[in-house]
């Protein structure tokens, strides 16, 4: 039907089955009154699409069997976009290219202007668009944000301005050999809805005419190479793009009985050598290639025979990344699918195992990587984290998939009534991304292909989220009942200063410290200092207040609220100081200043010195702090800093003098004398004072203070060794050679650690208690320190290291409540889990 409720005759109605491998499609045409019937459809989930001449398209998803009510599909009329292109001389331009792309048309549609410079784009669905006009002689400013309404008409006039021509070449970074057939995308600025696209010719060369003046960004993909993303080009300069050979990962996926698994899908996750994230999967790789190929087929474009013949007059949209678990086709309402529309559900070769369970993935950026394999009926499995170099192949990778478990659950409210349409998030420490499903009309849901520690989180509009942790064994089945708590209490309170006077416009933050997921609540007090929080999360709570005229932070723990909550804001002080070289008296720029409260709940502040060596820590809470000041090339300064509230609110410190530190150079080798790259070298095992060896096994530790220091060198594949040195003031110790006890093979060595998901702390058993051995990431930001005693995690007592490691694990983003003890004083923190 059209938006007026009138039937549309001869509309094309297509049904595509989504929940089976391969395409299962049924198609019919509507009758004169718009009616249609699709009969004898097998049970399952179907995507319905409808389109008609003079109209756009629409789509919906339905389960069969399902509702017996007649399905109504509404299609809006399409619009018309017309106009004219004028040249730099004011005359009409024949053969100029017009490009239209936006919310209703994608990939882009193109056409050329006639002899009078005019153009007409028919059948444009309603939406918001960008329209471009360019020719070999110039380009016009694009028309962005063009709103096209159903059945509407739009007329545009473009005036060309002198343009630029990009000339470049794509070559191999190692051999300088040209790379033919590289896929090149040129975007004006950092983001464009319809950038220019082309392939390099046999000499690796390319040429793009009719570009607007200003900087452009170039992205290049070529088979077997690491992509070049966002290279900047300024008009007038030739562009030389070098591409690094990617690594190759090959291996096999087996089941628990050592049988090959066919059809398993793989992802590559990790970190490149320059610490950029790596995330590759077959869906995103295939989708990008499909978009490029679909555009070429629509325009009949291909690789140019020579540089002289190369002039681009075609455009493709930017290439988005499809999520790893994304398989279902998607179509915008009102968008007709073009003849060359990309197949969104395609999977790139190499990312799916063959009949013998083998795989081979090319073009992997060099770095530390880990493979994750998925297959229906199995729990996700992963490889060890390994190092791969440019152009190298990592062979015989083996991934074992265990039988999957199943979670069957229901969501009910505090009265026991079923809750429909609750969004259920499934997060696991075995998977990098959450999976989402929705409870049915009876509040029930099911999750297949799960195993290990799983966190189920139920989200219902207007209610606080609820999470449940479940341990699912291989092949097991677990039943879960998620109970939404009754709406929380209303907490009313006042914000006052230390004298009891009301303070307005104070930001009050209330965070539940009870086990389980709970979002903090933030409100502001009114002109009388009063505030109220409805549906408060369960206690105990951590309450903090912030106001521009008072101390920043200083959270207070509240176990129970009886009556009005009184929140006190305290006077603070701006702590100012200056960092200088103790020998020359010159200012030190970029020095790190960190203060940590010595007593009470963890509270840390940090800053850096400016070009004059000055720094300020604004609105510091009155307390005694342990202060650390460090800068490259200088020995760290440590001392105690007492902050008290002052009438002026300012504390000026004496200049902090840093002594030039000693510099230690050395080399790490294995048992046979071969250099070890990527070994960790630290002072007294402190991760804050550590470096890694380069490709030649060399390292430099600077800023060493005077005294006896223990230098620790370690690599998981070659063991560890210590060396004690004596550092004297103003003198560098001699270079040292550190020999690890085992042989190091760079091709077989795993990385320094596996990818972990959980609270970013390492624990050990020391002095009869489970203690924090090392804190990093969000745990370090929360103030955890080495030596803190772990008492409980999410309400469960910690008696052994195994208890702690099990309870700390969890999916990225799921928080944990830790009960700890420091110097005999208990405290509690909430820390979000992460990949580390």
Buried (B, 14 or more C-beta within 10 A) or exposed (E): BBEEEEEBBEBBBBBBBBEEEEEBEBEBEBEEEBEBEBEEBEEBBBBBBBBBEEBBBBBEEBEEEEEEEEEEBBBBBBBBBBBBBBBBEEEBBBEBBBBBBBBBBBBBBBBBBBEEBEBEBEBBBBBEBBBBBBBBBBBBEBBEEBEBEBBBEBEBEBBBBEBBBBBBBBBBBEEEEBBBBBBBBBBBEEEBBBBBBBBBBEBBBBBBBBBBBEEBBBBBBBEBBBBBEEBEBEBEEEBEBBBBBBBBBBBBBBBEEEEBBBBBBBBBBBBBBEEEEBBBBBBBBBBBBBBBBBBBEBBEBEBBEEBEEBEBBBBBBBBEBBEBBBBEBEBBBBBBBBEBBBBBBBBBBBBBBBEEBEBBBBBBBBBBBBBBBBBEEBBBBBBEBBBBBBBBBBEEBBBBBBBBBBBEBBBBBEEEEBBBEBBBBBBBBBBBBBBEBEBBEEBEBEBBBBBBBBBBBBBBEEBBBBBBBBEBEBEBEBEBEBBBBEEBBEBBBBBBBEEEEBBEEBBBBBBBBBBBBBEEBEBEBBEEBBBBBEBBBBBBBBBBBBBEEBBBBBBEBBEEBEEEBEBBBBBBBBBBBBBBBBEEEEBBBEBBBBBBBBEBBBBBBEBEBBEEBBBBBBBBBBBBBBBBBBBEEBBBBEEEBEBEBEEEBEBEEEEBBBBBBBBBBBBBBBEEEBBBBBBBBBBEBEEEBBBBBBEEBBBEBBBBBBEEBEBBBBBBBBBBBEBEBEBEEEEBBEEBEBBBEBBBEBEEBBBBEEBBBBBBBBBEEEEEBBBBBBBBBBBBBBBBBBEBBBBBBBEBEBEEBEBBBBBBBBBBBBBBBBBBBBEEEEBBBBBBBBBB
